[in-house]
């Protein structure tokens, strides 16, 4: 019960801060206040607006908001989101461009389950829609999943990926981003050994911890600094009565967000201070750079406790992927079984989450894959988000990935 109380306490704190922001905004916006102009009240109004928006975004799943796609016919085509496979913990969805013939490139984006929703890859999806049929793994918030649906750990995650790949067939090009990189590699190796006809054509791995010890960072080295008992006691809480998943043990999104923010506390603090001043001066807008970034960054989701703990224990502590010892439902996964799936590694030179070398370690595991089917790229000056959603992705990495897909199609 202690954990349920702390879970509800975090939500109460978030709700209180949202209310304080709304109250400050309402008070400073009262018409009578404008009779006596006061810079302090303008600042109070701006602080209330930014604060309310900030804390309100933490419990909302962002919309995809995919714009129209202009086809070769010069017409604008609407994009409809259709569910291909519906599962309790995550769906396979397709961005169907209406009125357009199916594109020859079929791409499966494997989104991370690491605190943020799949919409974190919105700009990645938008950049690929003009040239590809795009599918993505849309993971659900654990607090909304009833306990009756059972558990969900990294083996379940891998099985979901296996089923999604089987559904899309062998002409699929898989692109995994960040956290799911080692599990997407494991799912491909599993199919290579058990169902070769369902293997994807290519596998692009972007900034993921295949071997965290290859080049440790503060994030990936965290698993070595604490015991599993410490993690369970400090990170795991029980979903409260307000949610459908009441009683489920989770790693709360709000707790994850606190960890994210603390890694670059000064940067985030300055960003919000500057935004408050811009709002007070009338220089901010609904969709300015700050709001576009933080509307997505602050929207967090809970992870199941078993997924979080099994990831830390099996991927980071026991190095089951790095040492080729990963097992799915009693079946050993042998990465040497991958012999004809082209694999490309993408890393960012300044990635402080999954540093260069951690993802590249995947190529050393693929002992059965010919050298001409292996490729790697380190993007100069790029950080973690830049390699899949920023300028580096748009200008340099995306064209390289498209070329890699076409050359191995």
ZICOR-V197934 format. One line per field, one symbol per residue. phi: phi as a letter, one per 30 degrees, with the letter a starting at -180 (. if undefined). psi: psi as a letter, one per 30 degrees, with the letter a starting at -180 (. if undefined). A space follows every 10 residues. Layout:
phi = ???
psi = ???
This chain:
phi = .edddddddd dddddddddd ddddddddcd eddddbebed dddddddddd ddddddddcc ddddhdddcd dddicdcdcc ccddbcbecl cccbcdddic dedddcccdc ddcbjcddde cedddedced cbdcbbdcdc dedcceeddi cacdddedde ddddddddjd ccccbccied eddddddddd dddcbedcdd dbbccchbdd bdddadbedd dedddbdddd dddcccbcdd ddcdcejddb cdddddddde dddbeddddd dddddddddd dicdbecded dddddddddb bdcdeddddd dddddcddhd ddchbdbchi cdccddddbb cdbbcbbcec dccbdejddd eddddddcce ddccbbbcdd iccddddbbc dddddbdeed dddddddcd
psi = feeeeeeeee eeeeeeeeee eeeeeeeffk efeffikkee eeeeeeeeee eeeefeffgk kklehkllkk lffflkklkk jkkekklefk ljlkjjjkgk kkkfjjkjkj lkihfllfff geeeeeffef fljklljjkl kffgjkfffa ljafeeeeee eeeeeeeflf gkjkjkkbeg eeeeeeeeee eeeeiffgkl eljkjjhlie jffeikleef feffflleee eeeffklkkl fflfgkfkkl jkeeeeeeee efeheeeeee eeeeeeeeee fgfllehlee eeefeeefjl lkkkeeeeee eeeeeeefhe eeghgkkjhf jkjjfffjfg jkkkkklkeg jgejlkeeef feeffifgkl efgklkkjjk gkaefffffa eeeeeeeeee eeeeeefg.
